[in-house]
């Protein structure tokens, strides 16, 4: 990689002579935060990444956790306008997570992949899917590591950049209050040589093995994309040119939503789930259709997996997935007409679970969900 010409477009440069001058933004002040804390408030975006990946829980833990934590350690809460004053209004971390989700959505359409034998095709598809995820997630990392100036507001200390993440430097020196600005002119000396080690820090050994196993050299293509090196065209070049149009591509989450909805409808249609009977999974009342939880979780997961699809095995994770896909709301307490108190998920599409005929209810059917404490007090 070191012999390739370096493309510097990712680094903020001086404005050319006679060009219209854009006022430089004032230095941005921020507080250094632990990466897990930063990610904890991005549950929706992380949920989208999990759904778009198509991987099971173990694969996500092995492949996604380290890159996500390292990206949060690097980008912290730096604003996107630090690198592009007229671009994204949010933080660089949010932009990175959005790009990662879009990249996974586009990954099945990457052009020019070498087919290979059936077993190779599957591993090759996963390798390029992983490369696409990393390409979107880490797009801004070289520009930050090599082209952002961050100083401590309490001590005369400056972040060295390069292969040292912003969080590692801040936490080691207890530099919690920071001030950031974009470097102007040439980047730090030797930044390119240092950044060649960044990929090894961000990607776990399992991820490196997966990248190296892919046909068509996804690891080399990823390094070229992130380090700005000239090289042969790769599927990741197409990916980067299509990030903005990713909303036109069918979302992987839609396929998962359809599989889960079909599983629930099938369990009802085949008589596995009954309605409003003793030990029923489904309870239909004046305030909607409720699915007994977590009792129904393994039945849904088993039906989905029997169709050759991936499905969350843990009831808590499956409930969060149903909520993210807007198929159900979080679990709550209900009281059945038989007097039993149960935990249940309110289903958002009852007609699709019950079937075209549905289930006739009298107009005065009582609500099933237990009233909130303040509602119960008001009813007395």
Secondary structure, DSSP 8 states (H G I E B T S, - for coil): -TTS-B--TTS-----TTS--------EEEE---HHHHHHT-HHHHHHHHHHH---HHHHHHHTHHHHHHHHHHHTT-BGGGT-TTS-SSBHHHHHHHHHHHHHHHGGG-SS----SHHHHHHHHHHHHHHHHHHHHTTTHHHHHHHEEEEESSSS-B---TTS-HHHHHHHHT--EEEEEE--SS--TTHHHHHTTHHHHHS-HHHHHHHHHSTT-HHHHHHHHHHTB--S--HHHHHHHTGGGGGGS--HHHHHHHHHHHHHHHHHHTTSS-BSSTT-SEEEETTEEEEETTTTHHHHHHHHHHTT-----SHHHHHHHHHHTTSEEEEEEEE-TTS-EEEEEEES-HHHHH-TT-----TT----B---HHHHHHH-
